[in-house]
Amino acid sequence: MAESHSDSSTSDNVVWHSGAVDRSSREKQLGQRAGTVWFTGLSGSGKSTVAVEVERLLAAEGRLCYRLDGDNLRHGLNGDLGFSEADRTENIRRTGEVCRLLVDAGIIVLASFVSPFRADRNQVRTMHRSASMPFIEVYVEVPLEVAESRDPKGLYQKARAGEIRGFTGIDQPYEAPGSPELVVHTATCSVEESATSVMTCLEAQGLLKQG
């Protein structure tokens, strides 16, 4: 089924060009259902760590998956963006579009981003919904004091010292999801337990069925 893509900012002369192989054909070939698993939470919550373990579990099952990490994308595609509210929104918008392309290729995408604003995450969900693509939001919940005690990059310390402005959880709010598909509590659950919960959720959402 051909997809229609439109954007009010796009020229009328730009038309989506559909190919001869659709997403369902690629999913059938891969034996899975494609979709985006979006990990959101504070810096230090364990988003990337859990995503890495889920990626390992999926690969062990022979699933084609790809992990998108906030820091990794800022090395290239989003390297021109800062951390203002507008730049954070654009960071998530671009990432959402990349997720859609990968899902269209039949891939299970694991995206781990602080993505502090609910509206930005909802925009990515809407992108997927408009293309009939699964979007599974995983809230990696952890108390601020636990995330700050981990501080793997030393960012909280810099934010407390005033060296970083607009840091989520310190002088910028984090808007927790209202109704995510899954919540994992990394302060009380191990990485392995959290990843297993995600795999169970993917099974329930139909992503691990044979295409």
Backbone as a ProteinNet text record, in pm:
[ID]
protein_1_A
[PRIMARY]
MAESHSDSSTSDNVVWHSGAVDRSSREKQLGQRAGTVWFTGLSGSGKSTVAVEVERLLAAEGRLCYRLDGDNLRHGLNGDLGFSEADRTENIRRTGEVCRLLVDAGIIVLASFVSPFRADRNQVRTMHRSASMPFIEVYVEVPLEVAESRDPKGLYQKARAGEIRGFTGIDQPYEAPGSPELVVHTATCSVEESATSVMTCLEAQGLLKQG
[TERTIARY]
85.2	0	88.4	69.1	152.4	118.7	221.9	201.7	203.6	123.7	121.4	190.6	286.9	360.8	340.8	300	281.5	328.8	375.6	426.1	402	342.8	307.9	430.2	550.4	671.8	740.3	685	745.9	690.9	776.4	735.1	629.2	536.8	433.6	494.3	618.2	683	753.9	753.4	815.9	707.7	721	619.3	684.8	620.6	673	670.8	785.3	798.5	799.6	691.9	681.8	753.5	809.7	879	788.7	847	769.3	763.3	845	847.6	799.2	691.1	636.7	686.7	650.4	700.1	655.9	532.9	484.2	564.2	608.8	692	826.2	883.2	1011.8	996.5	886.9	862.5	847.1	776.7	757	890.6	974.8	1106.6	1191.7	1178.3	1258.1	1196.4	1069.2	1002.7	976.2	943.7	915.7	825.7	775.4	700.1	786.7	802.8	887.8	814.2	889.9	831	940.6	904.3	999.2	972.3	1078.5	1072.9	1147.9	1074.5	1131.6	1155.9	1285	1322.9	1341.8	1268.3	1278.9	1300.5	1374.3	1399.6	1515.2	1539.7	1648.1	1783.9	1878.7	2017	2059.6	2118.4	2157.7	2049.4	1934.6	1825.4	1853.9	1939	1968.8	1908.7	1861.2	1798	1887.7	2006.7	2098.3	2141.6	2164.7	2208.8	2103.3	1977	1868.5	1850.9	1859.6	1844.9	1952.6	2075.1	2185.1	2154.9	2101.5	2069.8	1952.6	1852.3	1740.7	1791	1881.7	1940.7	2010.9	2083.4	2153.6	2055.8	1947.8	1848	1778.2	1744.8	1679.4	1771.7	1897.4	1993.3	2013.5	2012.7	2029.2	1913.3	1797.6	1680.8	1677.4	1778	1781.6	1697.1	1663.2	1582.1	1671.7	1625.4	1699.4	1656.4	1750.7	1719.3	1832.3	1802.7	1906.5	1880.2	1988.4	1976.7	2021.1	1934.9	1966.3	1985.1	2100.3	2130.9	2147.3	2098	2102.1	2241.2	2339.2	2476.2	2530.4	2500.3	2552.4	2502	2373.9	2319.3	2374.1	2412.9	2470.9	2615.2	2671.1	2803.3	2792.4	2672.8	2658.2	2532.9	2424.7	2299.6	2255.3	2262.8	2215.3	2329.8	2446.5	2563.1	2553.9	2460.5	2445.7	2350.6	2293.7	2194.1	2254.6	2205.8	2246.2	2144.1	2127.1	2035.4	1929	1902.3	1789.7	1661.2	1550.4	1423.1	1390.8	1416.7	1389	1479	1605.8	1698.5	1665.6	1623.6	1584	1463.5	1369.3	1250.9	1290.4	1380.4	1425.3	1505	1582.6	1657.9	1564	1454.9	1359.8	1281.3	1247.2	1174.7	1257.5	1384.3	1471.4	1484.4	1502.2	1517	1391	1276	1150.2	1140.9	1188	1185.7	1280.5	1397.5	1490	1426.8	1359.8	1290.6	1190.4	1113.5	1013.2	1078.1	1189.9	1258.3	1307.4	1363.4	1413	1299.1	1188.8	1072.6	1018.5	1016.7	971	1060.2	1187	1278.9	1258.4	1165.1	1134.5	1212.4	1277	1367	1296.4	1334.3	1291	1390.7	1342.6	1429.3	1423.4	1539	1548.8	1609.6	1527.9	1572.2	1578.9	1697	1711.1	1751.9	1657.7	1675.3	1610.5	1675.1	1611.1	1473.7	1465.3	1338.7	1246.5	1283.5	1214.7	1073.9	1041.1	911.5	808.4	697.4	590.1	539.5	531.2	479.9	569.7	701.4	794.7	777.5	765.2	746.3	612.8	511.2	381.1	384.3	467.5	481.8	540.2	638.7	697.6	595.4	516.9	411.1	312.1	276.2	182.2	241.9	371.7	440.2	420.2	439.7	427.7	282.8	194	52.9	2.3	45.5	-0.6	46.9	155.1	207.5	172.2	81.9	40.3	159.4	248.3	367.3	358.2	396.9	395.2	494.7	451.8	538	517.5	623.6	615	702.8	638.5	711.3	745.3	874.5	922	978.6	914.2	960.1	1057.2	1183.3	1284.9	1287.2	1211	1186	1289.7	1341	1434.7	1426.7	1433.6	1434.6	1554.6	1536.3	1644	1770.3	1753.8	1872.8	1953.2	1883.1	1953.3	2026.4	1957.7	2021.1	2143.1	2127.6	2237.4	2353.6	2323.8	2431.2	2511.3	2447.1	2519.2	2606.8	2546.2	2614.5	2730.5	2701.6	2809.4	2895	2839.7	2915.3	2958.8	2926	2960.8	2878.2	2762.2	2681	2604.5	2554.6	2482.2	2574.9	2696.3	2793.7	2819.1	2832	2854.8	2731.3	2612.2	2488.7	2473.2	2505.3	2497.2	2596.6	2708.8	2812.4	2785.2	2676.1	2642.3	2718.1	2789.9	2866.8	2779.5	2665.2	2569.2	2435.7	2375.8	2244.7	2137.6	2017.4	1905.8	1919.4	1977.8	1998.4	1874.1	1825.8	1702.8	1714.9	1618.8	1615.5	1672.8	1753.6	1813.2	1747.2	1770.6	1703.5	1614.2	1580.3	1479.5	1398.4	1266	1183.1	1186.5	1161.7	1138.3	990.5	923.1	780	760.8	727.6	712.2	593.9	603	491.2	365.2	251.7	124.4	77.2	94.2	48	141	263.1	356.4	312.2	361.5	330.2	397	509.9	582	660.2	667.1	752.7	849.9	977.9	1076.5	1143.8	1163.2	1218	1361	1456.6	1594.4	1662	1594.5	1651.7	1631.6	1531	1498.7	1508.4	1522.2	1532.5	1667.8	1721.2	1849.7	1831.5	1942.7	1938.4	1871.8	1907.9	1852.9	1702.1	1656.3	1512.5	1440	1497.6	1435.5	1425.4	1533.6	1534.3	1433.8	1421.9	1324	1182.7	1156.9	1025.2	996	1097.6	1079.5	1049.4	1122	1098.4	957.6	912	775.5	673.5	700.7	613.3	612.4	727.7	735.1	656.8	665.7	589.4	439.8	396.6	255.2	205.8	295.8	259.3	267.1	310.2	311.4	434	539.3	659	743.1	728.6	813.6	745	628.2	561.3	632.7	608.3	663.4	587	665	601.2	514.7
-119.2	0	123.7	211.5	331	428	492.3	588.3	728.7	813.4	953.5	1036.4	1114	1199.4	1344.1	1426.3	1567.7	1651.8	1771.7	1864.4	2004	2088.1	2222.4	2302.8	2261.4	2335.2	2280.9	2176.3	2113.5	2173.8	2192.1	2245.2	2156.8	2218.4	2142.7	2051.6	2079.7	2000.1	1876.3	1860.1	1744	1639.9	1525.5	1420.2	1292.1	1225	1098.3	994.1	929	830	691.4	617.6	483.2	382.2	279.6	175	56.5	-48.2	-167.1	-268.8	-248.2	-339.9	-263.8	-311.2	-238.3	-296.4	-228.8	-267.2	-408.4	-443.4	-576.3	-686.7	-661.2	-759.8	-776.4	-664.6	-672.2	-739.7	-710.1	-773.9	-925.2	-965.4	-1108.4	-1175.5	-1107.8	-1161.6	-1176.1	-1080.5	-1079.9	-1163.2	-1197.1	-1275.3	-1198	-1070.2	-987.3	-871.5	-801.9	-679.9	-563.6	-466.8	-351.8	-251.4	-172.3	-68.5	3.9	112.7	191.3	173.1	144.3	138.4	260.9	352.8	481.8	484.7	482.7	488.6	634.6	678.9	816.9	817.6	915.8	926.4	1021.6	1049.2	1140	1089.2	1179.3	1138.6	1055.1	939.4	851.7	755.5	757.3	666.8	522.8	506.3	371.2	342.2	445	426.4	350.4	402.7	342.3	203.3	186.5	57.3	-50.1	-16.6	-111.3	-136.8	-31.2	-46.2	-137.5	-124	-210	-356.9	-383.3	-520.7	-574.2	-490.9	-533.7	-564.1	-479.2	-503.1	-638.6	-669.8	-797.7	-914.2	-902.8	-1009.3	-1027.9	-918.2	-926.9	-992	-949.1	-1005.1	-1154.3	-1194.8	-1336.3	-1420.1	-1356.4	-1425	-1416.2	-1352.2	-1339.6	-1225.8	-1130.6	-1015.8	-906.1	-840.7	-727.9	-602.3	-542.4	-423.7	-323.9	-199.2	-96.4	1.8	38.2	126.5	267.9	364	505.4	567.3	630.7	690.6	841.7	916.5	1061.6	1117.1	1068.7	1117.5	1081.1	959.9	915.2	1002.5	1037.8	1119	1260.9	1307.3	1441.9	1445.2	1329.8	1325.8	1352	1336.7	1349.7	1424.2	1349.5	1406.5	1530.1	1525	1635.5	1714.7	1707.7	1776	1927	1980.5	2126	2181.2	2094.2	2137.2	2152.9	2253.9	2273.3	2212.2	2274.7	2219.5	2320.9	2418.4	2507.3	2427.8	2482.6	2411.5	2385	2484.8	2468.1	2361.1	2359.7	2260.2	2120.4	2110.1	1978.7	1925.4	2014	1973.6	1926.5	2000	1960.4	1830.2	1811.5	1688.1	1567.4	1579.5	1468.9	1453.1	1564.2	1554.1	1478.9	1517.4	1449.3	1300.7	1274.3	1135.3	1055.4	1115.9	1048.7	1013	1102.9	1075.3	960.8	956.3	845.9	714.8	717.9	598.2	548.5	638.5	597.9	532.1	585.9	526.8	385.3	368.4	237.4	137.2	182.7	95	55.8	149.4	119	12.5	4.6	-97	-231.9	-237.4	-363	-385.9	-282.6	-294.7	-257.6	-326.4	-287.2	-183	-62.6	48.7	70	83	113.3	252.3	349.7	488.9	530.9	571.6	613.8	760.8	844.2	989.4	1042.5	1138.7	1202.5	1252	1319.1	1370.8	1420.1	1531.1	1574	1628.4	1667.3	1732.3	1635	1627	1535.7	1563.4	1690.5	1726	1671.3	1673.2	1621.8	1471.6	1400.3	1255.1	1222.4	1300.3	1277.2	1304.2	1399.3	1427.1	1305.2	1241.1	1121.7	1008.8	996.8	895.4	920.1	1046.5	1081.2	1050.2	1078	1042.5	894.8	811.3	667.4	626.9	684.2	649.2	683.5	798	839.6	744.1	669.8	573.4	429.3	415.4	283.4	201	266.3	201.3	192.9	80	68.6	165.3	225.1	312.1	273.5	226.1	178.3	268.1	341.6	433.4	362.1	358.8	296.2	405.9	427.7	528	461	500	446.4	538.1	498.2	584.1	559.5	670.5	662.3	793.7	790.5	915.6	1001.3	1132.6	1224	1198.1	1174.1	1156.6	1032	930.3	809.3	837.4	902.9	938.4	1026.6	1120.7	1214	1142.9	1042.8	969.8	885.8	845.1	769.3	863.9	968.3	1074.5	1021	930.3	864.8	960.3	1074.9	1169.5	1294	1297.4	1413.7	1536.3	1515.7	1629.4	1695.6	1614.5	1673.7	1762.7	1716.2	1794.8	1928.6	1926.2	2050.4	2140.7	2078.6	2157.6	2222.7	2150.8	2205.5	2320.1	2311.2	2414.3	2532.1	2523.4	2632	2629.9	2522.4	2513	2471.3	2409.5	2370.4	2433.4	2501.1	2563.1	2483.3	2483.5	2413.7	2263.1	2213.2	2068.9	2003.6	1900.7	1834	1776.8	1810	1761.2	1860.1	1956.3	2055.6	2191.5	2253.3	2381.2	2375.5	2255.5	2235.3	2113.4	2122.8	2010.5	1891.4	1773.5	1655	1621.9	1612.9	1583.2	1433.5	1364.8	1219.4	1181.4	1068.4	1023.3	1001	1034.3	1014.4	870.8	808.4	669.6	593.4	568.4	491.8	345.7	277.2	134.6	53.1	105.2	31.9	128.4	98.1	170.8	70.3	101.7	16.9	100.7	40.1	110.8	62.2	134.6	86.9	107.3	176.7	190.1	62	-16.2	-138.2	-265.1	-249.4	-366.3	-367.4	-484.6	-496.8	-466.3	-447	-424.3	-543.1	-663.3	-784.6	-793.2	-760.3	-763.6	-657.8	-539.8	-432.8	-471.3	-527.1	-567	-678.3	-771.7	-879.6	-823.4	-720.6	-656.3	-594.3	-533.9	-474.7	-584	-693.4	-803.4	-859.4	-870	-917.5	-821.4	-691.7	-589.4	-599.6	-619.2	-631.1	-753	-859.8	-980.4	-950.4	-881.6	-848.6	-753.9	-666	-568.5	-628.6	-753.1	-821.9	-799.5	-737.6	-711.5	-835.5	-935.2	-1053	-1169.7	-1145.5	-1252.7	-1276.8	-1391.4	-1422	-1340.3	-1267.4	-1179.2	-1250.3
0	0	0	-93.4	-104.2	7.7	62.2	168.8	112.2	171.2	130.4	236	195.6	289.3	246.6	339.3	307.2	422.8	391.1	491.8	438.4	522.2	477.2	437.3	486.8	455.5	330.4	271.6	155.7	27.6	-71.1	-200.1	-264.5	-338.3	-408.4	-514.1	-553	-656.5	-602	-469.6	-408.6	-380.5	-445.1	-433.5	-383.8	-287.6	-236.1	-347.3	-369.2	-474.8	-412.7	-427.9	-370.8	-459.6	-395.5	-469.3	-497.1	-553.4	-589.7	-476.1	-371.4	-257.1	-134.2	-73.5	41.5	173.6	281.5	413.1	451.3	421.9	459.1	390.5	268	197.6	265.8	309.4	378.3	514.3	584.5	713.6	696.3	593	567.6	538.9	464.4	432	557.7	650.8	773	884.9	872.1	975.4	1102	1090.2	1206.6	1165.8	1265.2	1238.8	1281.6	1193.9	1223.9	1312.4	1385.3	1469.3	1545	1609	1687.4	1836.1	1909.6	2056	2105.5	2167.9	2206.6	2356.9	2396.7	2537.4	2578.1	2678.1	2726	2876.9	2924.3	3067.3	3092.5	3217.7	3256.6	3210.5	3196.9	3176.2	3296.2	3271.1	3379.3	3423.5	3355.8	3394.3	3352.5	3251.3	3202.8	3066.8	2998.1	2865.8	2769.1	2749.4	2652.6	2696.8	2826.3	2878.2	2854.1	2881.1	2858.2	2708.5	2628.3	2483.3	2425.8	2475.5	2429	2460.2	2578.9	2616.6	2533.4	2507.5	2422.3	2281.9	2232.1	2100.2	2097.3	2202.9	2209.8	2208.1	2284.4	2290.6	2155.8	2091.4	1960.4	1858.2	1857.5	1762.4	1787.3	1914.1	1948.2	1895.2	1879.1	1823.1	1670.9	1613.3	1468	1415	1502.1	1459.8	1403.9	1298.5	1243.5	1318.4	1388.9	1468.4	1453.4	1490.8	1486.9	1600	1669.4	1785.3	1749	1776.9	1758.8	1896.2	1917.2	2046.3	2030	2126.4	2117.4	2093	2169.4	2152.8	2015	1969.6	1840.4	1725.6	1727.6	1619.2	1621.7	1739.6	1747.1	1695.6	1665.9	1602.6	1452.7	1396.2	1252.1	1212	1191.9	1141.7	1218.4	1350.7	1434.3	1496.9	1433.8	1486.5	1484.2	1405.5	1396.8	1502.1	1586	1683.2	1823	1894.6	2032.2	2126.3	2242.5	2341.9	2384.7	2299.7	2325.7	2308.9	2354.5	2340.9	2194.1	2108.1	1965	1904.2	1942.9	1888.4	1939.3	2062.8	2115.4	2037.8	2008.4	1932.3	1792.5	1727.8	1594.5	1599.4	1704.7	1724	1723.9	1796.4	1806.3	1675.9	1610.8	1483.5	1379.4	1366.6	1269	1303.3	1430.5	1472.7	1441.1	1463.6	1431.7	1284.7	1198.4	1054.5	1019.4	1084.4	1061.3	1106.8	1220.3	1269.5	1166.5	1109.7	1010.8	889.5	843.7	729	761.7	881	919.2	937.7	995.6	1010.3	872.6	780	644.8	580.6	625.2	574.1	642	738.3	805.6	933	984	1098.6	1229.9	1336.7	1471	1520.6	1548.1	1585.9	1737.3	1797.5	1940.3	1953.5	1992.6	2000.9	2147.2	2192.5	2333	2338.2	2383.5	2387.7	2514.9	2578.9	2694.1	2653.5	2539.3	2483.2	2594.9	2659.9	2781.5	2761	2636.9	2614.8	2560.3	2629.4	2590.7	2449.8	2413.2	2280.1	2169.2	2191.9	2091.4	2073.9	2184.9	2176.2	2110.5	2141.8	2080.1	1930.1	1889.5	1747	1675	1736.8	1676.2	1673.3	1778.9	1780.3	1666.3	1646.6	1538.9	1402.3	1384	1259	1226.6	1328.6	1309	1284.6	1362.5	1348.4	1208.7	1153.9	1021.6	912.6	941.6	845.1	885.1	983.8	1033.3	1082.1	1154.8	1208.6	1360.5	1419.9	1565.5	1630.9	1740.4	1819.9	1965.2	2030	2167.5	2254.6	2342.8	2430.6	2560.7	2591.7	2715.1	2804.7	2915.9	3011.4	3108.2	3100.6	3190.1	3312	3413.1	3528.9	3637.6	3690.1	3800.6	3876.8	4009	4084.2	4045.4	4047.1	4008.9	4090.4	4219.5	4303.4	4263.7	4212.1	4168.1	4037.4	3943.2	3815.9	3841	3932.4	3961.3	4029.6	4109.7	4177.8	4079.7	3969.8	3867.1	3784.9	3733.3	3657.7	3572.6	3477.4	3401.9	3319.4	3281.2	3198.2	3276.1	3405.8	3486.4	3453.6	3390.6	3346	3460.2	3552.8	3665.8	3747.9	3767.3	3843.6	3775.6	3643.6	3569.1	3575.3	3567.7	3573.6	3710.1	3817.2	3953	3971.8	3898.5	3909.5	3816.4	3739.3	3648.7	3517.9	3491.9	3368.3	3250.4	3277.9	3174.5	3209.1	3112.8	3133.1	3060.3	3114	3050.6	3057.2	3166.6	3179.3	3239	3171.9	3213.3	3353.8	3436.5	3574.2	3673.3	3623.7	3712.5	3691.5	3575.5	3549.6	3425.4	3384.1	3279.4	3319.8	3310.1	3356	3261	3316	3235.7	3246.2	3133	3130.2	3109.3	3216.2	3209.9	3121.3	3052.5	2968.5	3051.4	2991.6	3060.8	3053.4	2938.5	2922	2827.6	2872.7	2789.6	2780.6	2680.3	2668	2778	2829.8	2933.6	3020.7	3149.6	3243	3304.4	3299.5	3367.7	3475.8	3591.3	3707.8	3730.3	3675.8	3680.5	3816.1	3907.6	4042.3	4122.3	4084.4	4159.2	4075.7	3944	3855.3	3787	3764.1	3695.3	3547.4	3479.2	3334.6	3265.4	3309	3248.4	3269.3	3389.4	3417.9	3335	3323.9	3246.4	3099.2	3044.9	2904.1	2878	2973	2958.3	2956.1	3036.8	3036	2900.5	2840	2707.6	2604.9	2610.2	2515.9	2531	2653.8	2677.4	2617.9	2629.7	2572.6	2419.8	2359.5	2213.6	2165	2240.9	2207.4	2212.7	2320.1	2335.4	2227.7	2180.6	2077.6	1936.5	1926.2	1798.3	1712.2	1766.7	1685.8	1663.9	1749.5	1738.7	1669.4	1614	1540.4	1407.7	1351.4	1220.1	1115.9	1031.9	934.6	837.2
[MASK]
+++++++++++++++++++++++++++++++++++++++++++++++++++++++++++++++++++++++++++++++++++++++++++++++++++++++++++++++++++++++++++++++++++++++++++++++++++++++++++++++++++++++++++++++++++++++++++++++++++++++++++++++++++

